[in-house]
Amino acid sequence: MTVPEKTDLHPRNPHRFRYDFELLSEKFPELKPFITLRHGNETIDFSLPEAVKALNKALLLTYYNIQNWDIPANYLCPPIPGRADYIHYIADLLAETNNGVIPEGDSVLGLDIGTGANCIYPIIGNVAYGWNFVGTDVDEKALENCSEIIRQNPNLIDPISLQQQLEPRFIFKNIITPEDKFTFTMCNPPFHNSKEEAMKENLRKVGNLTKTKVAKPVLNFGGQDLELWYDGGEFGFITQMIYESAKYPMQCLWFTTLVSKKDNLKGIYRLLNKVNASEIRTVDMVQGQKTSRFVAWTFQTKAQQKSWIKSAE
């Protein structure tokens, strides 16, 4: 069966084609009960958390050979195609100072800020490019679940380590030590100012999916308070990240973070110039009708960037 390509996803993203539900349900039969027909095409009800989780399990098994993956109830269940795009665009960024060649293997060390209970970025980055990762979170239960995912998939034991941030007001402090050298950091920051704002937005999203008015929030992709909102919202979180990053200019090649609200870009650039970032990038990513982006910055000159990649080989 020919599956139409989604040309808006990254060319190396294995999810750039519409979901092949025949293949996915063959690999993961537990997905079958959630598959329905809509306009003649197979799909699932994305407003149902159980259906979204089953789809993720099927995708991780089929494309990443992750045999056992699960998350506790009400934790963030990430949409995998978009998460994969972030990884592949970071790979392109690293290739720029490596003669166009994507650096692969354990010489590349990524720091995933707020890895959640799902461990999704380290999984994709390791399977796609052989990179090593440190995943951090303030939530002990989330890290315990990541640890269980790693334990049940032995190929992840060596490349992925976990560390709890014991002081929630900080991002890199306590995590980056004087001897650390991270090739990049990545983050999907909480983007709401409050729990109430997060719930209101969820009602709108689920209503759009179901085409009905929803009175009670049902987090179809889940999410704990710390995953969804932060005092000061997305801009407040990224502001803290930028100021802290300036304290570790030679210990990380590229700092990066997703930015869901385009209106925040102007303020983010102003702050990055204030802390004297050497280079700033915005990388746009398109998934269907949604455009997202991440901002990347480094405190290192072009010569220092090339030297970093060369010394890591």
LINJOKA-V466630 format. One record per pair of residues at least 12 apart in sequence whose C-alpha atoms are under 10 Angstrom apart, sorted by the first residue. I is the first residue (numbers start at 1). J is the second residue. D is the distance in Angstrom with one decimal. If there is no record, write none. Layout:
BEGIN
i:j:d
I:J:D
I:J:D
END
This chain:
BEGIN
i:j:d
1:20:8.6
1:22:9.1
1:23:10.0
2:17:9.5
2:18:9.7
2:20:9.0
3:16:9.8
3:17:6.1
3:18:6.0
3:19:7.7
3:20:6.8
4:16:8.7
4:17:5.7
4:18:6.0
4:19:9.2
4:20:9.7
5:17:4.1
5:18:6.4
5:19:9.8
6:18:6.7
6:287:8.4
6:288:7.8
7:286:9.4
7:287:9.3
7:288:9.2
8:285:8.0
8:286:5.6
8:287:6.2
8:288:6.9
8:289:9.5
8:291:9.8
9:81:8.0
9:82:8.1
9:84:9.3
9:85:6.8
9:285:7.3
9:286:6.3
9:287:6.1
9:288:8.3
10:81:9.4
10:82:9.3
10:84:8.6
10:85:5.8
10:86:9.0
10:87:9.8
10:88:7.0
10:89:7.5
10:285:8.0
10:286:8.6
10:287:9.4
11:85:9.1
11:88:8.8
11:89:9.9
12:84:9.2
12:85:8.4
12:88:6.9
12:89:9.4
12:128:9.4
13:81:7.3
13:82:9.1
13:83:9.8
13:84:6.4
13:85:6.3
13:86:9.8
13:87:9.2
13:88:7.1
13:89:9.8
13:128:9.5
14:59:9.9
14:63:7.5
14:64:9.9
14:81:8.0
14:84:8.4
14:85:9.5
14:128:9.9
15:59:8.8
15:63:8.8
15:80:8.2
15:81:5.5
15:82:8.9
15:84:8.2
15:85:9.2
16:81:7.5
16:82:9.9
16:85:9.5
16:287:9.2
17:81:9.8
18:42:9.8
18:43:9.5
19:42:8.5
19:43:7.9
19:55:9.4
19:59:8.9
20:42:8.5
20:43:9.3
20:59:9.8
21:35:7.6
21:36:10.0
21:41:9.8
21:42:6.8
21:43:7.5
21:44:9.3
21:55:9.1
21:58:9.3
21:59:9.9
22:35:9.7
22:42:8.9
23:58:9.2
23:59:9.8
23:62:8.1
24:54:10.0
24:55:8.0
24:56:9.9
24:57:9.3
24:58:5.6
24:59:6.8
24:60:9.8
24:61:8.6
24:62:6.6
24:63:9.5
25:54:9.7
25:55:9.0
25:58:7.1
25:59:9.8
25:62:9.6
26:58:9.1
26:62:9.4
27:57:9.8
27:58:6.8
27:59:9.1
27:61:7.3
27:62:6.4
28:54:8.3
28:55:8.8
28:57:7.6
28:58:5.3
28:59:8.8
28:60:9.9
28:61:7.6
28:62:8.1
28:67:10.0
29:54:9.5
29:58:8.5
30:51:9.7
30:54:6.9
30:55:9.2
30:57:9.2
30:58:8.5
31:44:9.1
31:50:9.5
31:51:7.4
31:52:9.4
31:53:9.1
31:54:5.4
31:55:6.4
31:56:9.5
31:57:8.5
31:58:7.1
32:44:9.5
32:51:9.7
32:54:9.1
32:55:9.6
33:51:8.7
33:54:9.8
34:46:9.7
34:48:9.1
34:50:8.5
34:51:5.7
34:52:9.1
34:54:8.1
34:55:8.8
35:51:8.4
35:55:9.6
45:209:8.2
45:210:8.3
45:220:9.6
46:206:8.5
46:209:7.1
46:210:8.7
46:220:6.8
46:221:8.5
47:205:8.7
47:206:5.8
47:207:8.6
47:208:9.3
47:209:6.2
47:210:6.8
47:218:7.8
47:219:8.0
47:220:5.1
47:221:8.2
48:206:9.2
48:209:9.9
48:210:9.8
48:218:8.1
48:219:8.3
48:220:5.4
48:221:8.4
49:73:9.1
49:74:8.7
49:76:9.9
49:77:8.2
49:218:8.0
49:219:6.9
49:220:4.2
49:221:6.0
49:222:7.0
50:73:9.6
50:77:9.9
50:220:8.0
50:221:9.2
51:220:8.7
51:221:9.8
52:77:7.4
52:78:8.8
52:79:8.2
52:220:7.1
52:221:6.9
52:222:9.6
53:69:9.6
53:70:7.9
53:71:8.4
53:76:9.8
53:77:6.5
53:78:8.8
53:79:9.5
53:220:9.0
53:221:8.1
53:222:9.6
54:70:9.3
55:79:9.4
55:80:9.4
56:69:8.7
56:70:9.1
56:77:7.9
56:78:8.0
56:79:7.6
56:80:7.0
56:81:9.9
57:69:6.3
57:70:7.4
59:80:7.9
59:81:9.4
60:80:8.5
60:120:9.2
60:123:8.9
60:124:8.8
63:124:9.5
63:127:9.2
63:128:9.8
64:123:7.9
64:124:7.2
64:126:9.5
64:127:6.3
64:128:8.2
65:123:10.0
65:127:8.6
65:153:8.9
65:155:9.7
66:123:8.4
66:127:9.5
66:149:8.9
66:150:9.6
66:152:8.9
66:153:6.5
66:154:9.7
66:155:9.1
66:156:9.3
67:149:9.3
67:152:7.7
67:153:6.6
67:154:9.9
68:148:9.2
68:149:6.6
68:150:9.0
68:151:9.3
68:152:6.0
68:153:6.6
69:118:8.0
69:119:9.5
69:120:9.9
69:145:9.4
69:146:9.1
69:148:8.6
69:149:5.7
69:150:8.9
69:152:8.0
69:153:8.5
70:117:8.6
70:118:7.4
70:145:8.0
70:146:9.0
70:148:9.0
70:149:7.2
71:116:9.4
71:117:6.0
71:118:6.1
71:119:9.6
71:142:8.4
71:145:6.7
71:146:8.4
71:148:9.7
71:149:8.8
71:222:9.9
72:117:7.5
72:118:9.1
72:141:8.9
72:142:8.2
72:145:7.5
72:222:9.6
73:222:7.7
73:223:9.0
73:224:9.6
74:218:9.5
74:219:7.3
74:220:8.9
74:221:8.2
74:222:4.7
74:223:5.6
74:224:6.5
74:225:9.9
75:116:7.8
75:117:6.7
75:118:8.2
75:142:8.1
75:219:9.1
75:221:7.9
75:222:4.9
75:223:4.4
75:224:5.5
75:225:9.3
75:227:8.3
76:116:7.2
76:117:7.3
76:118:7.3
76:142:9.8
76:219:8.6
76:220:8.9
76:221:5.6
76:222:4.3
76:223:3.9
76:224:6.8
76:227:7.3
76:228:8.7
77:116:9.3
77:117:8.6
77:118:6.9
77:120:9.2
77:219:9.5
77:220:8.1
77:221:4.7
77:222:5.7
77:223:7.3
78:116:9.7
78:118:7.6
78:119:9.7
78:120:7.6
78:121:9.8
78:221:6.5
78:222:8.5
78:223:9.4
79:120:9.6
79:221:7.8
80:120:7.8
80:121:9.1
80:124:9.0
81:287:8.1
82:285:8.1
82:286:8.4
82:287:6.7
82:292:8.8
83:120:7.5
83:121:6.7
83:124:8.2
83:125:9.9
83:188:9.3
84:120:8.7
84:121:7.5
84:123:9.8
84:124:6.5
84:125:8.1
84:128:9.2
85:124:9.9
85:285:7.2
85:286:9.0
85:287:9.0
86:121:8.6
86:124:9.9
86:125:9.6
86:186:8.7
86:187:9.8
86:188:9.9
86:256:9.9
86:257:9.5
86:258:8.4
86:283:9.2
86:284:9.6
86:285:7.8
86:292:9.7
86:293:8.5
86:294:7.7
87:121:7.1
87:122:9.1
87:124:7.3
87:125:6.1
87:126:9.9
87:128:8.7
87:129:9.4
87:186:8.9
88:102:9.7
88:124:9.3
88:125:8.2
88:128:8.5
88:129:9.2
89:283:7.7
89:284:9.2
89:285:8.5
89:294:9.3
90:102:9.5
90:125:9.7
90:184:8.3
90:185:9.7
90:186:8.9
90:254:9.1
90:256:8.6
90:283:9.1
90:294:9.4
90:296:8.9
91:103:7.6
91:104:8.9
91:125:9.1
91:128:9.8
91:129:8.4
91:184:10.0
93:184:10.0
93:254:8.8
93:281:9.4
93:283:9.3
93:296:8.9
94:108:9.6
94:183:8.5
94:184:8.8
94:253:9.0
94:254:8.5
94:305:9.2
94:306:9.7
94:309:8.2
95:309:9.2
96:305:9.6
96:306:9.0
97:302:7.6
97:303:8.9
97:304:9.6
97:305:6.4
97:306:5.3
97:307:8.9
97:308:9.1
97:309:7.3
97:310:9.2
98:305:8.9
98:306:6.6
98:307:9.4
98:308:9.6
98:309:6.5
98:310:7.7
99:306:9.0
102:129:8.5
103:129:7.9
103:130:9.4
103:131:8.8
103:309:7.9
103:310:9.8
103:312:9.3
103:313:8.2
104:125:9.8
104:126:9.2
104:128:8.9
104:129:5.1
104:130:5.8
104:131:6.3
104:132:9.7
104:313:9.2
105:126:8.2
105:128:9.8
105:129:6.3
105:130:4.3
105:131:5.1
105:132:7.5
105:159:9.6
105:313:9.2
106:126:8.8
106:129:8.9
106:130:6.2
106:131:5.0
106:132:5.3
106:133:8.9
106:158:9.8
106:159:7.4
106:312:9.3
106:313:9.4
107:130:9.0
107:131:7.2
107:132:7.7
107:182:9.7
107:183:8.6
107:309:8.9
107:311:9.3
107:312:5.5
107:313:6.2
108:126:9.8
108:129:9.1
108:130:8.3
108:131:5.3
108:132:6.2
108:133:8.3
108:181:9.5
108:182:7.6
108:183:5.7
108:184:8.3
108:309:8.8
108:312:7.5
108:313:8.8
109:125:10.0
109:126:9.9
109:130:9.8
109:131:6.1
109:132:4.8
109:133:5.4
109:134:7.6
109:159:9.0
109:160:9.6
109:180:9.7
109:181:7.7
109:182:5.2
109:183:5.3
109:184:6.9
109:185:8.8
109:252:9.5
109:312:9.8
110:122:8.0
110:125:8.6
110:126:9.7
110:131:7.2
110:132:6.3
110:133:4.7
110:134:6.4
110:135:8.4
110:160:9.5
110:181:9.3
110:182:5.8
110:183:5.8
110:184:5.0
110:185:5.6
110:186:7.5
110:252:9.3
110:254:9.6
110:255:9.8
111:132:8.8
111:133:5.7
111:134:5.0
111:135:6.0
111:136:7.6
111:160:10.0
111:161:9.8
111:162:9.8
111:172:9.7
111:175:9.3
111:176:9.2
111:181:9.9
111:182:6.6
111:183:8.1
111:184:6.3
111:185:4.5
111:186:6.3
111:187:8.5
111:252:9.4
111:255:9.2
111:256:9.9
112:133:7.1
112:134:6.2
112:135:4.7
112:136:6.2
112:137:8.7
112:162:9.4
112:184:8.7
112:185:5.9
112:186:5.1
112:187:6.0
112:188:8.8
112:256:9.8
112:257:9.8
113:134:8.6
113:135:6.4
113:136:5.3
113:137:6.5
113:138:9.5
113:163:9.9
113:165:9.4
113:171:7.4
113:172:8.5
113:175:9.7
113:185:7.1
113:186:6.1
113:187:5.0
113:188:7.6
113:189:8.3
113:241:10.0
113:256:10.0
113:257:9.0
114:135:7.1
114:136:5.5
114:137:4.5
114:138:7.4
114:139:8.7
114:142:9.4
114:143:9.6
114:164:9.5
114:165:9.2
114:171:9.0
114:186:8.9
114:187:6.5
114:188:7.1
114:189:7.5
114:190:9.2
114:226:9.1
114:227:7.7
115:134:9.0
115:135:5.4
115:136:5.7
115:137:5.9
115:138:9.4
115:139:9.6
115:142:8.2
115:143:8.0
115:146:8.5
115:162:8.9
115:163:9.9
115:186:9.3
115:187:7.9
115:188:8.4
115:227:9.5
116:135:8.5
116:136:8.0
116:137:6.3
116:138:8.8
116:139:7.6
116:140:9.6
116:141:9.1
116:142:5.4
116:143:6.9
116:144:9.9
116:145:8.8
116:146:7.8
116:188:9.7
116:223:9.1
116:224:9.1
116:226:9.4
116:227:7.4
117:137:8.9
117:139:8.5
117:140:9.3
117:141:7.5
117:142:4.0
117:143:6.0
117:144:7.7
117:145:5.5
117:146:5.4
117:147:9.0
117:148:9.7
117:149:9.0
117:223:9.7
117:224:9.9
117:227:10.0
118:142:7.7
118:143:8.8
118:145:7.5
118:146:6.2
118:147:9.9
118:149:8.1
119:135:7.4
119:136:9.6
119:142:9.0
119:143:8.6
119:145:8.7
119:146:5.7
119:147:8.9
119:149:7.9
119:150:8.7
119:160:9.2
119:162:9.6
120:135:9.9
120:146:9.2
121:133:8.8
121:135:8.8
121:186:8.6
121:187:9.3
121:188:10.0
122:134:7.8
122:135:7.3
122:156:8.9
122:159:8.5
122:160:6.7
122:161:9.3
123:149:9.8
123:150:9.1
123:156:7.5
123:159:9.3
123:160:8.2
126:155:9.5
126:156:7.9
126:159:7.2
126:160:8.2
127:155:9.4
127:156:9.0
130:159:8.0
131:159:7.1
131:160:8.9
131:183:9.9
132:156:9.2
132:158:8.2
132:159:4.5
132:160:5.9
132:161:8.4
132:182:9.8
132:183:9.9
133:156:9.9
133:158:9.5
133:159:6.2
133:160:4.9
133:161:6.4
133:162:8.4
133:182:9.0
133:183:9.9
133:184:9.7
133:185:9.5
134:159:8.5
134:160:5.9
134:161:4.9
134:162:5.5
134:163:7.1
134:175:9.3
134:182:9.2
134:185:9.4
135:160:7.3
135:161:6.3
135:162:4.8
135:163:6.3
135:164:8.4
135:175:9.9
135:185:9.9
135:186:9.8
136:161:8.7
136:162:5.8
136:163:4.9
136:164:5.5
136:165:6.4
136:171:9.1
136:172:9.5
136:175:7.9
137:162:8.3
137:163:7.0
137:164:5.2
137:165:5.6
137:166:8.6
137:168:8.7
137:171:9.1
137:226:9.6
137:227:9.7
138:163:8.8
138:164:5.5
138:165:4.7
138:166:6.2
138:167:7.5
138:168:6.0
138:169:9.5
138:170:9.7
138:171:9.3
138:226:8.3
138:227:9.9
139:164:7.2
139:165:8.0
139:166:8.9
139:168:9.2
139:224:9.4
139:226:8.1
139:227:9.4
140:163:9.3
140:164:6.7
140:165:8.9
140:166:9.2
142:164:9.6
142:224:9.7
143:162:6.9
143:163:7.8
143:164:7.3
144:162:9.2
144:164:9.9
146:160:9.7
146:161:9.5
146:162:8.0
147:160:9.3
147:161:8.5
147:162:7.6
150:162:10.0
163:175:7.4
168:226:9.6
169:237:9.3
169:240:8.5
170:237:9.6
170:240:7.6
170:241:8.1
170:244:8.0
171:237:8.9
171:238:9.7
171:240:7.5
171:241:6.2
171:242:9.7
171:244:7.3
171:245:8.9
172:185:9.8
172:240:9.5
172:241:7.5
172:242:10.0
172:243:10.0
172:244:6.4
172:245:7.2
172:247:9.1
172:248:8.7
173:244:7.4
173:245:9.3
173:247:9.2
173:248:9.6
176:245:9.9
176:248:7.9
176:251:8.0
176:252:9.2
177:248:9.3
177:251:8.8
178:248:8.7
178:250:10.0
178:251:7.8
179:251:8.1
180:248:9.7
180:250:9.7
180:251:6.2
180:252:8.3
181:248:9.5
181:250:7.9
181:251:4.6
181:252:5.7
181:253:8.1
181:308:9.6
181:312:9.8
182:250:9.3
182:251:6.2
182:252:4.7
182:253:6.6
182:254:8.2
182:255:9.2
183:251:8.3
183:252:5.6
183:253:5.0
183:254:6.4
183:255:8.6
183:305:10.0
183:308:8.5
183:309:8.4
183:312:9.1
184:251:9.5
184:252:6.0
184:253:5.7
184:254:4.6
184:255:5.5
184:256:7.1
184:296:9.2
184:297:9.7
184:298:9.4
185:245:9.9
185:252:7.6
185:253:8.6
185:254:6.5
185:255:4.9
185:256:5.6
185:257:7.7
185:296:9.1
186:254:8.9
186:255:6.8
186:256:5.0
186:257:5.3
186:258:7.7
186:294:9.0
186:295:9.7
186:296:9.0
187:238:9.5
187:241:9.8
187:255:9.2
187:256:6.8
187:257:4.7
187:258:6.1
187:259:9.3
187:294:9.0
188:227:8.7
188:228:9.8
188:234:9.4
188:256:9.5
188:257:6.3
188:258:5.3
188:259:7.9
188:260:8.9
188:294:9.2
189:226:9.4
189:227:7.5
189:228:8.0
189:229:8.5
189:230:8.6
189:233:8.7
189:234:6.2
189:235:9.1
189:236:9.8
189:237:6.9
189:238:7.5
189:241:9.9
189:257:7.3
189:258:6.8
189:259:7.8
189:260:8.8
190:223:10.0
190:225:8.8
190:226:7.0
190:227:5.4
190:228:4.6
190:229:4.8
190:230:5.9
190:231:9.4
190:232:9.8
190:233:6.7
190:234:5.7
190:235:9.4
190:236:9.6
190:237:7.5
190:238:9.5
190:258:9.8
190:259:9.8
190:260:9.5
191:227:8.6
191:228:6.3
191:229:5.7
191:230:7.0
191:231:9.6
191:232:8.8
191:233:5.1
191:234:4.0
191:235:7.7
191:236:9.1
191:237:8.3
191:238:9.7
191:258:9.8
191:259:8.4
191:260:7.2
191:261:8.1
192:225:9.8
192:226:10.0
192:227:9.5
192:228:6.2
192:229:4.4
192:230:6.3
192:231:8.1
192:232:7.9
192:233:4.7
192:234:6.4
192:235:9.4
192:236:10.0
193:228:8.7
193:229:5.5
193:230:5.5
193:231:5.3
193:232:5.4
193:233:4.0
193:234:7.5
193:235:9.3
193:236:8.8
193:237:10.0
194:225:8.6
194:226:9.9
194:228:8.3
194:229:5.4
194:230:6.5
194:231:6.6
194:232:8.4
194:233:7.5
195:224:9.6
195:225:6.6
195:226:9.3
195:228:7.6
195:229:6.2
195:230:8.6
195:231:9.7
196:229:9.2
197:228:9.5
197:229:8.3
197:233:9.9
198:217:9.6
198:219:9.8
198:223:9.7
198:225:8.7
198:228:6.5
198:229:6.8
199:216:8.9
199:217:6.2
199:218:8.8
199:219:8.4
199:228:9.4
200:215:9.9
200:216:9.7
200:217:7.9
201:217:9.2
202:214:9.5
202:216:9.5
202:217:6.3
202:218:7.3
202:219:6.6
202:220:8.5
202:221:9.6
202:222:9.9
203:215:7.2
203:216:7.2
203:217:5.4
203:218:7.5
203:219:8.5
204:217:9.2
205:217:9.8
205:218:9.8
205:219:9.4
205:220:9.3
206:218:7.3
206:219:8.0
206:220:7.5
234:258:9.4
234:259:7.5
234:260:8.0
234:261:8.0
234:264:8.2
235:259:8.5
235:260:9.8
235:261:8.7
235:263:9.6
235:264:6.3
235:265:9.0
235:267:8.1
235:268:7.6
236:264:10.0
238:256:9.9
238:257:7.7
238:258:9.2
238:259:8.6
238:264:9.5
238:268:7.6
238:271:9.7
239:267:8.9
239:268:7.2
239:271:7.3
239:272:9.1
241:255:9.1
241:256:9.6
241:257:9.0
242:255:8.7
242:256:9.7
242:257:9.9
242:268:8.3
242:271:7.3
242:272:6.7
242:274:9.8
242:275:7.9
242:277:9.5
242:297:9.2
243:271:8.1
243:272:8.4
243:274:9.4
243:275:7.1
244:275:9.8
245:272:9.8
245:275:9.0
245:277:9.6
245:297:9.5
245:298:9.2
245:299:9.0
246:272:9.0
246:275:6.3
246:276:8.2
246:277:8.0
246:298:9.3
246:299:7.7
247:275:9.6
248:299:8.8
249:277:8.8
249:278:9.8
249:298:7.4
249:299:5.3
249:300:7.2
250:298:9.0
250:299:7.3
250:300:7.1
250:304:9.2
250:308:9.6
251:299:9.7
251:300:10.0
252:297:10.0
252:298:7.8
252:299:8.5
252:300:8.9
252:308:9.5
253:296:10.0
253:297:8.5
253:298:6.0
253:299:7.7
253:300:7.0
253:301:10.0
253:304:8.9
253:305:6.8
253:306:9.9
253:308:7.4
253:309:8.8
254:279:9.4
254:280:9.5
254:295:9.9
254:296:6.3
254:297:5.6
254:298:4.9
254:299:8.1
254:300:8.7
254:305:9.1
255:280:9.6
255:295:8.3
255:296:5.5
255:297:5.4
255:298:6.2
255:299:9.1
256:280:9.7
256:281:9.1
256:282:9.4
256:294:6.6
256:295:5.5
256:296:4.2
256:297:6.5
256:298:8.9
257:282:9.8
257:293:8.6
257:294:5.3
257:295:5.6
257:296:6.7
257:297:9.3
258:282:9.6
258:283:9.4
258:284:9.9
258:292:7.6
258:293:5.8
258:294:4.1
258:295:6.4
258:296:8.9
259:282:9.3
259:283:10.0
259:284:9.8
259:292:7.0
259:293:5.7
259:294:5.4
259:295:6.9
260:291:8.5
260:292:5.8
260:293:6.8
260:294:8.2
261:291:9.9
261:292:8.2
261:293:8.9
262:291:9.4
262:292:8.2
262:293:8.2
265:282:8.6
265:293:9.9
265:294:9.8
265:295:8.3
268:295:8.6
269:281:9.3
269:282:9.7
269:295:9.0
269:297:9.6
272:297:7.8
272:298:9.5
272:299:9.7
275:299:9.0
276:298:9.4
276:299:7.2
277:297:6.4
277:298:5.8
277:299:4.8
277:300:7.9
277:301:9.5
278:297:7.4
278:298:5.7
278:299:4.7
278:300:5.9
278:301:6.2
278:302:8.8
279:296:8.2
279:297:5.6
279:298:5.5
279:299:6.8
279:300:7.7
279:301:7.7
279:302:8.8
280:295:7.2
280:296:5.8
280:297:4.4
280:298:6.8
280:299:9.2
281:294:8.2
281:295:5.6
281:296:5.0
281:297:6.3
281:298:9.1
282:294:5.8
282:295:4.5
282:296:6.4
282:297:8.9
283:295:6.4
283:296:7.8
END
